Amino acid sequence: DVWAAVEAFVPWCSSVHRGTGAKSQVSTAAFEDARGDVKAFLGARAGDEVVFVRNTTEAINVLAAALPAGSRVLTSPVEHHANMLPWRRHDVRMLPFTRSAEELLEATERALREAPADLLAVTAASNVTGEIWPLAELAGIAHRHGAELFADAAQLAGHHPIDMAGSGVDHLALSGHKLYAPFGAGALVARGGRLRDTAPLLHGGGAVKLVSLDDVVWADAPERHEAGSPNVVGVVALAAACRRLREYGMEAVAAHE
């Protein structure tokens, strides 16, 4: 299904947001429609923003750059470098290693009570043990202490249903190649307010409304975080994978595994 979608789209592939020709209009529509496919697959809220990136690593870097300088970030002792290194531009603390979900929730509650944080950044599923983390419970704890919850869903999205709105996850990142799409496309799904007024990680064409010799007016989110020519084919493939997995039912996938 993913390959069929790519094969059908390739003859129409063109630059997005920058042309008035037929191919550019078709490509732009496909690119923008893909945001809805990703949101539907993840159970995102209507106001959430979908930023298309290369992979989970870039997605987390985009979110880390969007946080105010000196933000307090509490992270899990994860093995995924993508959810460890980008936060180090801020004030970072790490949760202790725990042996069960109950211990994890207790440790998180204790850590946030002793020292408040702006963001709790956790893995959604371990790429070493396969353990699935209790996102809804972690979101409840984070929100109770005034923090937002970010979930690195690179290892979870292809194996288990995700409901961002229902579980209270504020921000989430994933990679297309974990969903049977080609390498080189991923997404950051974030609450709109978090990305709306922040300077982007990447500066360049496509991310601006106006440029002068002395100033720049950034485009609205999500475009302000998508500078440069995007991987349109990769985004189309990611959207096709999201649609097919949603049609099949992630509950069925999880039950099979």
N, C-alpha and C positions, 0 to 999 in steps of 0.2 A: 504493500500500500504506500509506503514512504517512497520507494523507487518510482512507482507509477506517478505519484504526485510531482516528483522532481522531473521526470521525463516529459510530463505534460506541460510543465512550466518553463523549462529551459528555452524553448523557442521564443518565449515572450520576455525573457529576462532582460532587464535594463536597469539603469540607475533610478533610485527612488527619490521622490520629493523634489526633483530638480528638473523635470522635463515635461513638456506638454504633448509629446508624441504618444501614440497609442501604446507602445510597449512600456514606456515609463509609467503611464497611467495604470496599466494592468499590473505592473510590478509593485507600484505604490499601494494599490488596493490589496494585493496579496500580502504584502508586508504588514499593512495595518490590520488586516483581518486576522493575521496570525496572533496578534496580541489577545484577541478574544478567545482563540483556541487554547492558548496557554492558561489564561485566567480560568476558563471553564474546567480544564483538566485539573487545576490545583484548588478549585473551590474558592477563588479569590473574591474579594469584595468589589463592588461596582466601581468604587473610586480608586482602587489600587492601580499603580502604574507598572507597566511591563517594559523593561529596558532590555533590548537585545544586545548581547555581548558574545565573546568567543567561547566562554566556558565559565564554570563556577568560580574559578580563581579571579577572573576579571570582574565578575558580578560582585564578589565580596569586596574587591578593591574599590569599585564604584560606590558601594554603600559606605565603606570606611571613610572615603574621601568626602562623602556628603554629611558625615557627622561633624558637629562643631568641634573646633580644636580643643583638645584636652578632655574630650568626653570620657566618661568612666565606663569601661567595658569589662564585663565578667564573662570569661570563656570557660568552656569545658576542656578537660585534659584530652584533647582530640589527637588523632594520629594524622588527620588531613591537614597538610600545611596550608591549604587554601583558606582554612578557617582558623588559622593561628597567626600567620605573619602579617596580614594586612592591618590587623587591629593594633599593632605595635606603635603606630603613629599616635596612639591615644594612651590614656592611663589604664593599663590592663592588669587585671588580676585573674587568677586561674582557680577553678574549683578543684578540690582534691579528688583523687581517684576513689571511686566507690564500687561496691560489689553487687548492688541491686538497685532497682528503680526507687525503692523506698529510701535507701541511703542517699541516692542522688537528690531526691526531692528535699530531704531533710538538710543536706549540705547546702543546697541552693537557697533554701529559706533562711538558713543561718547566715550564709555569706551576705545576702542582700539586707538582712536585718542589721548586721554589724557594720556594713559599709555600703551605702546605696550606690547603685549603678544606673547609667543611662540606657545601657543595652546589655542584654543577656544573649550571648552568641553560642549556640550549641549545634552539635551534629544531630541530624535526624535519624541516622542509622550509621553504625560503625562499618568502615570498609575493612576491618580486621576480623571482628567477631560476628558481624551481622546483627548485633543487638539493635532493636528499635527503641528509640527514646520516647518518653511520655510527653509529647509536645503540648497537649492541652493542659496538663497539670503544670508544666514548666511555664506556660504562658500565664496561667492564673497566678502563680507565685510572682512572676516578673511584674505583672500589672498591679498586683497588690502593693508592691514596693516602688511603683512609679517608673519601672523600666519597660522598654520594648523588647520583644523577643525576635531574634533572627535565627532561622533554621537553615543549615547547610544540608540541602536535600539531594545532593549529588548521588548518594548511595541508596536513597529511599524511593525516589520518584518512579523508578521503573519496576518496583516490586510491591508497592503498598499504596492504598488510596490516601490522598492528602486533601484535607479540607481546611484551608487557611482561615476562612471566616468562622467555621464552626469550632475550630480548635483555638482560635485567638492568636495565631501566628501573625506577627506584624510584617515581617520581611522574610523572603525565601530566595534561595539561589539553586539553579540546577544546570546540568550540561546536557546538550542534545544527544551526545554519543552514549549516554546512559539509557536513552529512550529509543534506541534502534535508529537514530538519525545519524548522519555523518558527523565526523569531527568538525569543530570550528564554529559551532553555534550553541549559545546557551541563553539564559535569561535571569534577570533579577526582577522579582516581583516585590514591590514595596508600597507601603502606605503613601498615598500621593503627597501628603504634607511633608514627608521627609525629604523628597527629591525636588520639590517645587522651586525653592528659592536658594538652593545651594549651587556654588560654582562646580562645574563638571570636573571629573578626573582627567579627561582628554579634551584638549582645546583644538578646535578646527572647524572646517566647513560642515554644514548640516546642523551644528549645535547653536547657531547664532541667528538673531533677527537683524542685527545691525552691527557693523564694524566701522570704526573710524581710526584715524591715526592714534587717537588717545584713549579710546573707550570701546567697550563691547557690550551689547545687550544680548544676553543669552536667550535662546528659544525656550519655550515652555517645556516642562517635562512631559514625556520621556525623551523628546528629541535632543534636549540639551546634553543628555548623557550618551548620545550615539554619534559622536563626531566621526567624520570620514565616511567613505563608501562602505555600506554594510554588506554582510554576507547574505544577500537576498535568497539565494538558493538554499543555504543552510537554514534560514528562518522558515522557508516554505516546508522544508523537510521536517523541522522540529514541530511545526504546526500539524503536519500530516500525522506524525507519530502520536502527538497528543490526542488528535481526533480518533485515531484507530484504537489506542489504548482505552480511551474513554468509552468508545462503543463496545469494546470487548468487556470492559468492567474490571477495574483494578481490584475489586473484591475477589473476583474469580482468579486473577493472577496471584494474589496473596494466598488464597486457599490452595491453589495448585502447588505453590512453592512450600 
